[in-house]
Amino acid sequence: MIYIIKNKYITLSVNSEGGSMTSLNYLGEERLWQGGEYWKSQDVVIFPIIGHAGEYEVDGKTYTPKSHGVARYSEFALSDIAEDSLTLALSSNAVTRQTYPFDFDFTITYALKKNSVKVTYTVSAKEGEIPFYVGGHPGMVAPGGTAVIEFENKENPTLYPVGGGEKKVLSDFKRFVANKEFFAECKTLQLANLSGGKVYATTLDGYTYTYKSDCPVYAFWSNEEGGDYICVEPWWGINDSPDFDKELIKKPFINFADEKGKSFSYTLTIEKD
């Protein structure tokens, strides 16, 4: 089921299957990648595992998750909807327990304010405490798959290579050009321990996407072979790696929630020069 909310700037469509955005129309122009040969998705709700994870362990038992976890493959229920906001809900079930053995309630709220979309994830344990990752994966239109990425603050982030390898600190990191050549070399750029300042992605057609979040990791990705899009991804977690401990609770940047729940959010603002 596709649900639509809107205001005078933005019309947003969200799919109950996977809970992700399918259209983000800003002042009459589609700014969310609509899928194609070089990436079939438009957005992905990531929970409770990030990336193409290997096997992990919980209480001595081994589980093999699907890419980015269980949310993207699940049907969400509509919990609440208004003209400019909606909330979708997912609860653990027999299918989710096959790859993630915890009982949870997970909600996603999309709220529009002027030319911004605020996305809020809330994770609650039905009993005890549960470990998890969560994050966003919006693919925004960027001609040529190119955008200039700039940070509000001069950063000294930790670079975690995808697939493992030695991490390193980047000093006085402020700006880079994300294009096909860049992603052919690095595949996915994962930067941790940023200051919490805004992240800007400016496209060749004069749009700027501004991301604001307190997430510990940002990932940057586009298919190096083609596709007119760029993904700037706020993560409360990190792409799994062979270098990490196999036990889920010991993985870096792992989060924990109990019955009281824990919320995580990012805001995406769209502007035209």
Beta strands, then each sheet from edge to edge (+ up, - down):
strand 1: 2-6
strand 2: 10-15
strand 3: 21-26
strand 4: 29-30
strand 5: 56-58
strand 6: 61-63
strand 7: 77-82
strand 8: 85-91
strand 9: 104-113
strand 10: 116-125
strand 11: 130-132
strand 12: 134-135
strand 13: 139-141
strand 14: 147-155
strand 15: 158-159
strand 16: 168-169
strand 17: 173-178
strand 18: 188-192
strand 19: 199-203
strand 20: 207-213
strand 21: 217-221
strand 22: 229-236
strand 23: 255-257
strand 24: 262-272
sheet 1: 1+ 2- 3+ 4-
sheet 2: 5+ 6-
sheet 3: 7+ 8- 9+ 10- 24+ 20- 19+ 14- 17+
sheet 4: 11+ 23-
sheet 5: 12+ 22- 13+
sheet 6: 12+ 22- 21+ 18- 15+ 16-
end
